[in-house]
Amino acid sequence: MPGLFDGTQLEQPVTCPACGKATEDCACPRDAEGNVCLPKDQDARVRREKRRGKWVTVVTQLDPGATDLKQLAKDLKAKCASGGSTTDDGVELQGDHRDTVVAHLKTLGYPAKPAGG
């Protein structure tokens, strides 16, 4: 893709609209069409489930291509001081941490909503 003022002395490289870096240096997550996927574009849902008598907090509807699920799970586990793991489209945490997780996801830019009862 040609840059701005391509072939002139004012030539500038094409930059990412999210981070401002050159397209070659940008590490922003992108979808199949090449558009930047931002956290605000993902509808994260946080619900709690009871499994074998214990509470589990489940974060779903995250795009695995646009979100580093392993890093997100690590941050949430540290924030909630609990164990957990990643799934295909989200994160599972041991215990009932729904309100804490929703608040933390909102600080990261996700429009997170609590789901369920």
PyMOL commands that set and color helices and strands:
alter all, ss='L'
color gray80, all
select helices_A, chain A and resi 39-41+69-80+98-108
alter helices_A, ss='H'
color red, helices_A
select strands_A, chain A and resi 45-51+54-60+84-86+91-94+113-114
alter strands_A, ss='S'
color yellow, strands_A
deselect
rebuild
show_as cartoon
